[in-house]
Amino acid sequence: MKKVLFVLIGVFFFMGLFSDAMAKTKWDLHLNYPAGNFHSRGAQQFADRVSAATGGEGSVNNYV
């Protein structure tokens, strides 16, 4: 019984490694403010930080 449980856990672990959950993530962020507004600048700073923190695996696209 323990062997079956161990094998099942291993299978689920390896399925998780190669699933779409590990794929790059892209967010679309719509803003109702003009490009020069401080809200838009803050959203761009957030997008830059997300990209830096995830090593480019995650990105946020700001739409004005």
N, C-alpha and C positions, 0 to 999 in steps of 0.2 A: 504494500500500500504506500509506503514511504517512497519507493522508487517511482511509482506512477505520479505521485504528487510532485516529486522533484523534477521529473521529465516535463510535466505540464507547466510548472513554473518556469523552467528553462525555455520552453517553446514560446510562452507568452512574452518573456523577456526579449528573446531574439526577434519576435514579431514586432515588438515595440521599437526596437532599434532601426528596423528597416521600413517602418510605416510612414505615412504622410505626416504624422505628427512631428517628425524631425525635419520636415521641409522648411524652406524659407517662408517667412510670413510677411505679407504686405497689407498694410492698413491704408484705407482711403479716408482722409479727414477733410470734411467740407467745412469751410469757414464762412461766416456771413460778414466778415470784416474786410476792408480793403488791405492790400498787401503791405502798406506802410504802418498800419495800426499796431499797437503794442500787443494785442491779442494774437495777431498773425506772426509777429516776431517771436512771441513766446511759444507758439505752436511749432514754428520752424526750429527753435532751439530744442524743444522736446523731440522732434523728429531726428535731429542731429545726434542727440544723446542716446536715443534708442538704437540708432545705427551703430554708434560707437560701442555701446554696451553689449550689443549682440554680435559684434564683429562682422556686421554687414548681413547677417542672417535674417534680421528683422528690419523692415523699413516702413516709414510712415510718409505717405504722399499727401501734401497739403493742397487743397483746391480752394482758391479764392473766388 
